[in-house]
Structures are given as structure tokens and as C-alpha cells.
Amino acid sequence: MRSHWNVQKSVASALFLREAITRLSASRIAWVWILLEPLAHVIFLMTMFGFVFHRMVHGVEGGVFIMTGLLGFIIARNTATRSAGAVSANAALFAYRQVLPVDTVLVRAALEGFLMLISTLVLLAGAALAGFNVAPHDPLTALAAFSGLWLCGLGLGLMLSVAAELLPEVNKLVNIAFIPLYFISGVMVPAMAIPQPYRQWALFNPFLHGLEMLRAGFFVQFHPAPEAGLSYLYGFALVAIFLGLALHVRYAGRMVAQ
């Protein structure tokens, strides 16, 4: 008899391999798009708003400023949205009693985190070769912010994966909701550029806290908003993960039956 840990390890390994093959072979350029998506966003935004960024963030290279914001937002968004569809995409595997709905969400979130880490390192290396200064002055803060954004995506993904099974329309609403989040999460402008009292409302968004601290870890010249911090980011992530796991425990039987 194998231990529960060995069974769980085998399930996670098999699911991770399955998800990786599916994700990277979805099309001929699926693996290339992982790199091209943030790069295309950076080029577009710099072309359209380069002068504004130069005036708003003194002493910080606009391209790297945008790149760090996009990479941080994309890891949170992709982890949340792709994890939301993990249960329905792997429904056939629930015929095996060892596979639970929560396993598929956790593995898909882990895959997104791994792919985005590789993508981030490749893009930063490319920017360094192009002559940009991409070395973070406080690597621990940058890594903590990046990890916190991934954990926020994981927490949202756990909750949304249950909601999507109970209400299939949730997936469409989630994709729509992330459009305004793109603009109010500080991807293009720092939090200090948002006037009061709107800034205090914007800072209810944990992504804004994450991007502020991510840039604070990269740029010594960048001063985050006084209200921004890792404590709010991780607090939100832990609450979201707890609620997501609680929902999976409550509705696991219903999701397997569907």
C-alpha cells in the first residue's frame, strides 16, 4: 500500500505533465506566445504613451517600468483565469478517485507560475542585452511581490473554479472584469499618479499593492504609495486561498458528479 503522500505526488506529477503538454502544444506557436504576449504589450504601450511615462516616472526607464508592471499583472491574471477553467477541462479524470477537483486547480496554477517565471527571466535577460538596467536593487522585495501576485491569482482561481462550475456564465464575467483591472492596477501609471480620494479606493485592489512593491524592489528611484505594502497583498492572498479551499471542500462532491 502506497502512502497518501506518494499517491498525491503521483497525481500532481501526472497532472502537471498533462497540463504542460496541453498548454505548450495547443498550437504551433503556443510556447512562443508566452513570451510574445507581454513583449507585444510593452512595445504597444511604449509606442503610444512613451512620452507620458518619461515625464511621470523620473529616473526610471519607461520600458522596464512597463515590463515589470505587465509581468506582475499577467501572472496574477493568467493564474486566476486559467485556474478557473481547470475543473471543467479535467472533468473526465474525476473518474479516478485519487484525482480531486482542487488538484487540477493547484497544478494548473503551479504551471502558470512556472511558465511566467521562465518568461520573466527570458524577457529581463533580453532587455539587459538591449542595454536596459533590469537588475533589481532589492531582489527579496521584488521576489516577494511577484510571489504574492501569484498567490492572489491562486486564491482567485480556487474561488472562481468552483463558481464557474456552479454558474457557467462566471467565466465570461471574469474575462470582462479583468479589463478594467488592467487599467486600475497600476500597470501603466504608479499609484502616486492617482489623485486623492480616488487613490484610497484604488488601493483596495491587491494587484496595485503588488505592482507598487514589485517596482520598489526593482527601482531605487521609485517611491511606492505610502499606503501600499506586502502585508495587504499577502493578507488578501491568504484569505482568498482559505475561502477557495473551503469552497472546494463544500462543493467537491457536486463538481465530481457533474
Residue pairs with C-beta under 8 A, 6 or more apart in sequence:
2 10
7 98
8 103
10 98
11 98
11 99
11 103
12 103
12 106
12 107
15 90
15 93
15 99
15 103
15 104
15 107
16 107
16 110
16 111
19 107
19 108
19 111
20 111
23 30
23 111
23 115
24 30
24 31
27 33
29 36
34 115
34 116
34 118
34 119
35 119
35 122
35 123
37 74
38 67
38 70
38 71
38 74
38 119
38 123
39 123
41 66
41 70
42 63
42 66
42 67
42 70
45 53
45 66
45 70
45 188
46 53
46 62
46 63
46 66
49 188
50 62
53 62
53 65
53 66
53 188
54 62
56 189
56 190
56 193
57 65
57 190
57 222
58 221
59 219
59 221
60 215
60 219
60 221
60 222
61 132
61 133
63 127
63 132
64 127
64 132
64 133
64 134
64 218
64 219
65 215
65 219
65 222
66 187
66 188
67 123
67 124
67 127
68 211
68 214
68 215
68 218
69 185
69 186
69 187
69 188
69 211
69 214
69 215
70 187
71 116
71 119
71 120
71 123
71 146
72 145
72 146
72 149
72 207
72 210
72 211
72 214
73 149
73 181
73 182
73 185
73 187
73 207
73 211
74 116
75 112
75 113
75 116
75 120
75 146
75 149
75 150
75 153
76 149
76 150
76 152
76 153
76 156
76 207
76 210
77 153
77 178
77 181
77 182
78 112
78 116
78 153
79 109
79 112
79 113
79 116
79 150
79 153
79 154
79 156
79 157
80 152
80 153
80 154
80 156
80 157
80 160
80 174
80 178
81 157
81 160
81 174
81 175
81 178
82 108
82 109
82 112
82 157
83 105
83 108
83 109
83 112
83 153
83 154
83 156
83 157
83 158
83 160
83 161
84 156
84 157
84 160
84 161
84 163
84 164
84 170
84 171
84 174
85 161
85 164
85 171
86 101
86 104
86 105
86 107
86 108
86 109
86 157
86 161
87 101
87 104
87 105
87 161
87 162
87 164
87 165
87 255
88 164
88 165
89 104
90 99
90 104
91 258
93 99
93 104
94 100
94 101
94 255
94 256
100 248
100 252
100 256
101 161
101 165
101 248
101 252
101 255
101 256
102 158
102 245
102 248
102 252
105 157
105 158
105 161
105 244
105 248
106 154
108 157
109 150
109 153
109 154
109 157
112 150
112 153
113 150
116 150
120 146
124 134
127 134
128 134
128 135
134 218
136 142
136 217
136 218
137 217
137 218
137 219
137 220
138 216
138 217
138 218
139 217
140 217
141 213
141 216
141 217
141 230
142 214
142 217
142 218
143 217
144 213
144 217
144 230
145 210
145 211
145 213
145 214
145 216
145 217
145 230
145 233
146 210
146 214
148 206
148 210
148 213
148 230
148 233
148 234
148 237
149 207
149 210
149 211
149 214
149 233
151 234
151 237
151 238
151 241
152 206
152 207
152 210
152 233
152 236
152 237
152 240
154 237
154 240
154 241
154 244
155 236
155 237
155 238
155 239
155 240
155 241
155 242
155 243
155 244
156 240
156 244
157 244
158 240
158 241
158 243
158 244
158 245
158 247
158 248
159 240
159 243
159 244
159 247
160 170
160 171
160 174
161 244
161 248
162 244
162 247
162 248
162 251
162 255
163 170
163 247
164 170
164 171
164 174
165 251
165 254
165 255
165 258
166 251
166 254
181 205
181 207
184 202
184 205
184 208
185 205
185 207
185 208
185 211
186 202
186 207
186 208
186 211
186 212
187 211
190 212
190 215
190 222
190 224
190 225
191 199
191 202
191 203
191 208
191 212
191 224
191 225
191 227
191 228
192 199
192 223
192 224
192 225
194 202
199 225
199 227
200 227
202 208
203 209
203 225
203 227
203 228
203 232
206 232
206 233
206 236
206 237
208 228
209 228
209 229
209 230
209 232
209 233
210 233
212 224
212 225
212 228
213 224
213 228
213 229
213 230
213 233
215 222
215 224
216 222
216 223
216 224
248 255
